[in-house]
Amino acid sequence: GTASNEDDKKTFRILSLGDSYTIGESVCDTCKFPEQLKTELKSEFDTNVEFELQVIAQTGWTTSSLISAINTEKPKDNFDLVTLLIGVNNQFQGRPFSLFENEFIRLVNTATRLANSQKDKVIVVSIPDYAFTPFGKGNVNISNGINRYNNFAENYCESISVSYVNITDITRDGLNNTALVASDRLHPSELAYSKFVERILPVALEKLKSQCQN
């Protein structure tokens, strides 16, 4: 009867760590990329597979803010998928680059620990380029700064074989295609986040499907 059906149910737990780009500043609650990712993943699995999403993110958070928030919230360490997108506020606030180098590595390690200590369950997402918004006005210094942060993150992820998904180029169309920018003239729109998810989805699917076979 129903008991055996309950046993067939599988729940995937997703944790998304970050800042305004993860919490979805200036877009609707279900528009942020982790919610869109959850919806897209759900459509790829049978109805007996459920998804739970926890988000630890706030607008304005640096790597330091995220580290202290994780320490405060103490999430469980049994997530099936963990996404990390952090660093724009280090760049925006002009924090020392060495701080990012140290704390980004620390956050990748934390994300791994929260993913049952399995780094193949972690996805790092690149930092959007806010130069290509009405706020950023195409400022080349912003783009150069974002490149420096992303290059470090990508190289580090590559060196330890952690999945890295680049979405920065999507946001660099923001001055040509204003639909990619939210009404606040600074953050990505629902459309931009759906384009992020198109890139993150296949990577996330591969990770979760492999867990189904275990």
Residue pairs with C-beta under 8 A, 6 or more apart in sequence:
5 48
8 48
9 48
9 49
9 50
10 48
10 49
10 50
10 212
11 49
11 50
11 51
11 52
12 41
12 49
12 50
12 51
12 52
12 80
12 81
12 208
12 211
13 51
13 52
13 54
13 76
13 78
13 79
13 80
13 81
14 34
14 37
14 38
14 41
14 51
14 52
14 53
14 54
14 79
14 80
14 81
14 82
14 83
15 53
15 54
15 55
15 56
15 75
15 79
15 81
15 82
15 83
15 111
15 114
15 115
16 22
16 33
16 34
16 53
16 54
16 55
16 56
16 57
16 82
16 83
16 85
17 56
17 57
17 66
17 70
17 82
17 83
17 84
17 85
17 86
17 107
17 111
18 56
18 57
18 61
18 66
18 83
18 84
18 85
18 86
18 125
19 57
19 58
19 59
19 60
19 61
19 62
19 65
19 66
19 85
19 86
19 88
19 89
20 57
20 58
20 59
20 60
20 61
20 88
20 187
21 33
21 85
21 88
21 125
21 127
21 128
21 187
21 188
22 32
22 33
22 34
22 55
22 57
22 83
22 85
23 32
23 55
23 57
23 58
23 59
24 31
24 32
24 33
24 35
24 187
24 193
25 59
25 182
25 184
25 186
25 187
26 182
26 183
26 184
26 186
26 187
27 182
27 187
27 188
27 189
27 190
27 193
28 190
29 35
30 36
30 39
31 190
31 193
32 55
32 193
33 125
33 193
33 196
33 197
33 200
34 53
34 55
34 83
35 53
36 190
36 193
36 194
36 197
37 83
37 197
37 200
37 201
37 204
38 51
38 53
40 197
40 201
41 51
41 201
41 204
41 205
41 208
42 49
42 51
44 201
44 205
45 208
54 75
54 79
56 66
56 69
56 70
56 73
56 75
57 66
58 65
58 69
60 89
61 69
61 86
61 89
62 86
62 89
62 90
62 93
62 95
63 86
63 87
63 90
63 99
63 100
63 103
63 104
63 106
63 107
64 95
64 99
64 103
65 89
66 86
66 107
67 103
67 106
67 107
67 110
70 110
70 114
75 114
76 114
77 113
77 114
77 115
77 116
77 117
78 116
79 114
79 115
79 116
79 121
80 115
80 116
80 121
80 207
80 208
80 211
81 115
81 121
81 123
81 204
81 207
81 208
82 111
82 112
82 114
82 115
82 121
82 122
82 123
83 122
83 123
83 124
83 125
83 200
84 107
84 108
84 111
84 122
84 123
84 124
84 125
85 124
85 125
85 126
85 127
86 104
86 107
86 127
87 100
87 104
87 127
87 149
87 150
87 153
88 127
88 128
88 130
88 146
88 149
90 97
90 99
90 100
90 149
91 100
91 127
91 142
91 145
91 146
91 148
91 149
92 130
97 148
97 149
97 152
100 149
100 152
101 152
104 152
104 153
104 156
105 156
108 122
108 124
108 156
108 157
108 160
108 162
111 122
111 124
112 118
112 119
112 121
112 122
112 162
115 121
115 122
119 160
119 161
119 162
120 161
120 163
120 207
121 207
121 211
122 162
122 163
123 163
123 164
123 165
123 200
123 203
123 204
123 207
124 153
124 157
124 162
124 163
124 164
124 165
125 164
125 165
125 167
125 196
125 200
126 150
126 153
126 154
126 164
126 165
126 166
126 167
126 168
127 146
127 149
127 150
127 153
127 168
128 146
128 167
128 168
128 170
128 171
128 188
128 192
129 136
129 142
129 143
129 146
129 168
129 171
129 172
129 174
130 136
130 142
130 146
130 171
130 186
130 187
131 137
131 138
131 139
131 140
131 142
131 143
131 146
131 172
132 138
132 143
132 171
132 172
132 173
132 174
132 175
133 174
133 175
133 181
133 185
133 186
133 187
134 175
134 181
134 185
134 186
135 185
135 186
136 142
136 186
138 175
143 172
146 168
150 166
150 168
153 164
154 164
154 166
157 163
157 164
158 164
163 203
163 207
165 196
165 199
165 200
165 203
166 199
167 195
167 196
167 199
167 200
170 180
170 192
170 195
170 196
170 199
171 180
171 188
171 192
173 180
174 180
174 181
174 188
174 192
179 189
179 191
180 188
180 189
180 191
180 192
180 195
181 187
181 188
181 189
181 192
182 188
182 189
182 190
188 196
